[in-house]
């Protein structure tokens, strides 16, 4: 399971808390956002939170944890079948993924499309909405600006 979030301060580090497990997140040379591949636990729903650290001190912990839903094998198989039916259509793939709450893989599908077809600006609103849902505001703003520049020409 890939998690993404904006990198607010270059000096901060992060700890993901999943149930009783903790994962230190290497930030490395992350750009505008950080991506972390979380080891996938058994199917079910888990409390998930992201703590922010400055040095060794936790400087931010959310008031309430979020939820991470790990799909059961049957639901995962249904999604894989739908993705295979979508073929090479990145937007159909993204739609399937978004319908199941898989926003990071949907972002990857949109990104693959725009890497292959960078001039197809008319389709940007779907990608922008995905970035909004992921709360990647810096990237969303940049993509929205590209779209606004295109429609104002």
C-alpha positions in Angstrom: 0.0 0.0 0.0 1.5 3.3 -1.1 0.8 6.4 1.0 1.5 9.9 -0.3 1.5 13.3 1.4 2.9 16.8 0.9 6.3 17.6 2.4 5.7 20.8 4.3 9.1 21.3 5.9 12.3 19.9 4.5 13.8 19.3 7.9 10.9 17.2 9.3 10.8 13.5 9.4 7.8 11.2 9.7 6.6 8.2 11.5 3.6 6.2 10.3 1.6 4.4 13.1 -0.5 1.5 11.8 -2.3 -0.1 14.7 0.5 -1.0 17.1 3.2 -0.9 14.5 5.5 2.1 13.7 7.4 2.8 10.5 10.1 5.5 10.2 9.8 7.1 6.8 13.0 7.9 5.0 12.5 11.3 3.3 15.6 11.2 1.2 15.4 13.5 -1.8 11.7 13.7 -1.9 10.3 16.4 -4.1 7.0 18.2 -3.3 5.5 15.1 -1.8 6.6 12.0 0.0 5.6 8.5 -1.0 6.0 5.5 1.3 5.3 1.9 0.6 3.6 0.5 3.7 4.0 -3.3 4.3 0.5 -4.6 3.6 -1.1 -6.2 6.7 -3.9 -8.8 6.5 -7.3 -7.7 5.1 -9.3 -5.5 7.5 -9.5 -1.9 8.7 -6.7 -0.3 10.7 -6.1 2.9 12.6 -3.5 4.9 10.7 -1.8 8.2 11.6 1.2 10.2 10.5 3.3 11.8 13.2 5.7 14.6 12.3 9.1 14.9 14.0 11.6 17.7 14.3 14.8 15.9 15.3 13.8 13.3 17.7 10.7 15.1 19.1 7.2 14.5 17.8 5.9 18.0 17.0 2.6 17.0 15.4 0.2 14.1 16.0 -3.3 14.2 14.5 -6.2 14.4 17.0 -7.9 11.4 15.4 -6.3 8.6 13.5 -7.4 7.9 9.9 -8.4 4.5 8.6 -6.6 2.2 6.3 -8.7 -0.5 4.6 -6.8 -3.5 3.3 -8.9 -5.3 0.7 -9.9 -8.9 1.0 -8.6 -11.3 -1.8 -12.1 -11.4 -3.4 -12.4 -7.6 -3.7 -8.8 -7.4 -4.9 -9.6 -10.0 -7.6 -12.7 -8.0 -8.7 -10.6 -4.9 -9.1 -7.9 -6.7 -11.0 -10.5 -8.1 -13.4 -11.9 -4.6 -14.0 -8.4 -3.2 -14.6 -7.7 -5.9 -17.1 -11.0 -5.1 -18.9 -9.9 -1.4 -19.0 -6.9 -2.5 -21.0 -4.6 0.4 -21.9 -7.2 3.1 -21.1 -5.6 5.0 -18.3 -8.8 6.9 -17.5 -10.8 3.8 -17.3 -8.2 2.3 -15.0 -8.2 5.4 -12.8 -12.0 5.3 -12.6 -12.0 1.7 -11.4 -9.3 2.5 -8.8 -11.1 5.7 -7.6 -14.4 3.8 -7.2 -12.6 1.5 -4.8 -10.9 4.3 -2.9 -7.4 3.5 -4.3 -6.4 7.1 -4.9 -2.6 6.7 -5.1 -2.7 4.0 -7.9 -5.3 6.2 -9.7 -2.8 9.1 -9.5 -0.2 6.8 -11.0 -2.6 6.0 -13.9 -3.3 9.7 -14.6 0.4 10.5 -14.4 1.2 7.7 -16.9 -1.4 9.2 -19.3 0.0 12.7 -19.1 3.6 11.4 -19.4 2.5 9.7 -22.6 0.3 12.5 -23.9 1.5 15.8 -22.3 -0.4 18.0 -24.7 -3.9 16.6 -23.8 -4.6 19.3 -21.3 -8.4 19.0 -21.7 -8.3 15.9 -19.5 -6.4 17.6 -16.6 -9.5 18.3 -14.4 -9.8 14.6 -13.6 -6.1 14.5 -12.5 -6.6 17.8 -10.6 -9.6 16.3 -8.7 -7.5 13.3 -7.8 -4.7 15.4 -6.4 -7.3 17.4 -4.4 -8.6 14.2 -2.9 -5.1 13.2 -2.0 -4.6 16.7 -0.5 -1.4 17.2 -2.6 -2.1 20.9 -2.8 1.2 22.1 -4.3 1.0 19.7 -7.2 -2.7 20.3 -7.6 -2.2 24.1 -7.8 0.6 23.6 -10.4 -1.6 21.3 -12.6 -4.6 23.7 -12.2 -2.4 26.6 -13.4 -1.4 24.6 -16.5 -5.1 23.9 -17.2 -6.1 27.5 -16.6 -3.4 28.8 -18.9 -4.6 26.4 -21.6 -8.3 27.4 -21.4 -7.4 31.1 -21.3 -5.6 31.0 -24.7 
